[in-house]
Amino acid sequence: MVKIRLQRHGKKHYPIYHIVVADSRSPRDGKIIKKIGIYNPNLIDNKVIINNIKDIKYWLSKGAKPTKTIKSILNKIL
């Protein structure tokens, strides 16, 4: 099963997350299929940077399941 989820990067106490498409069996920071965007919760404005909205719609149409956090982020954008 393919999921759209967050992959943690950044320093200690200053996380930056990559929004990625990955197999659900791979670990959180493991192998990914495609990087879709960036989510930075430390910023006040523009917390989400999406590379291509068409990629998100493509993966959702192919059956990728967004996690709970990603679903709430996408509801704010789309």
C-alpha angles and dihedrals in degrees: 000000000000121000136188106223147144125276114200122233134153136068131315109288090006108078125182117188129209115213104226143172109232143157110267091232094060119091122261095263095028135102117334135195098213139349111231105176151321131267117197111183092184095071124086096212130031097015092168126057114187118194096201128356089200089065091056092049090046094053093044090052090051090057104264110157116222117219120242093263094047091048091056091046092050092048089060093049105038 
